Amino acid sequence: MASHFLLLGILAIVCSTALASDPSPLQDFCVADLTNPVLVNGLVCKNPKIVQAKDFSFSGLNLAGNTTNAVGSQVTPVFVAQLAGLNTLGISMARIDFAPGGINPPHTHPRASEILTVLHGTLNVGFVTSNPENRLIMKVLQTGDVFVFPQGLIHFQQNIGPTNAVAIAGLGSQNPGVITIANAVFGSNPKITSDLLAKAFQVNPYVINLIQSRF
Ligand SMILES: *[C@@H]1O[C@H](CO)[C@@H](O)[C@H](O)[C@H]1NC(C)=O
């Protein structure tokens, strides 16, 4: 009996470490019923008999995002919230538009690796490895170049070309999540106290107050 529990324990550890992305589907598809109030890991399935082609489709990625904002970029997501048929499939995508000089600020996706293709323009992209190295891995990408951002790591893109830039990202989750570092740290609600952040960032609290006032 005890050995059974040991075996189950080992199995649980092996399985949990092997599942780095979304769980595998248990049926052909599970189109999300976005109106169902039941909360599960993922979203409740629509009755497969009433599913239509439009449940597997999204239109509009031909349209440029509006980059007139503080960072000069716009992400147009095609996640499960926009394309219900992605539910349980472990993939999604996004279009990212950049004005000249625009950035997609340092952020991380808690549930997905990301593979980015530059459709147009020149992007400086990078990610930082975890502690203690915190090594910056960075590259300039031209049209047609592809770059991968490993799951969970902080990454960014910057348009360093003279024109607008456009990229398409594939992500390994139906709902990758986004944590924008500046917004999470300096723009949380309620705020993280400035004395705590002052110690974390090794600056005077007034510097923290100044940054917090911008979010
Ligand atoms: C883009 O966003 C800016 C700022 O919110 C707004 O003033 C402008 O009208 C928008 N442009 C378009 C084409 O929607």
The ligand as an SDF file (V2000), in Angstrom:
LIG
                    3D

 14 14  0  0  0  0  0  0  0  0999 V2000
   -5.5430   56.2310  -32.1100 C   0  0  0  0  0  0  0  0  0  0  0  0
   -5.5050   56.4660  -30.7170 O   0  0  0  0  0  0  0  0  0  0  0  0
   -5.4360   57.8440  -30.3820 C   0  0  0  0  0  0  0  0  0  0  0  0
   -5.2090   57.9440  -28.8730 C   0  0  0  0  0  0  0  0  0  0  0  0
   -6.1380   57.1750  -28.1550 O   0  0  0  0  0  0  0  0  0  0  0  0
   -6.7110   58.5450  -30.8400 C   0  0  0  0  0  0  0  0  0  0  0  0
   -6.6400   59.9110  -30.5260 O   0  0  0  0  0  0  0  0  0  0  0  0
   -6.8460   58.3580  -32.3520 C   0  0  0  0  0  0  0  0  0  0  0  0
   -8.0740   58.8920  -32.7710 O   0  0  0  0  0  0  0  0  0  0  0  0
   -6.7800   56.8790  -32.7240 C   0  0  0  0  0  0  0  0  0  0  0  0
   -6.7350   56.7650  -34.1740 N   0  0  0  0  0  0  0  0  0  0  0  0
   -7.5430   55.9780  -34.8400 C   0  0  0  0  0  0  0  0  0  0  0  0
   -7.3600   55.9330  -36.3180 C   0  0  0  0  0  0  0  0  0  0  0  0
   -8.4190   55.3200  -34.2980 O   0  0  0  0  0  0  0  0  0  0  0  0
  1  2  1  0
  1 10  1  0
  2  3  1  0
  3  4  1  0
  3  6  1  0
  4  5  1  0
  6  7  1  0
  6  8  1  0
  8  9  1  0
  8 10  1  0
 10 11  1  0
 11 12  1  0
 12 13  1  0
 12 14  2  0
M  END
$$$$
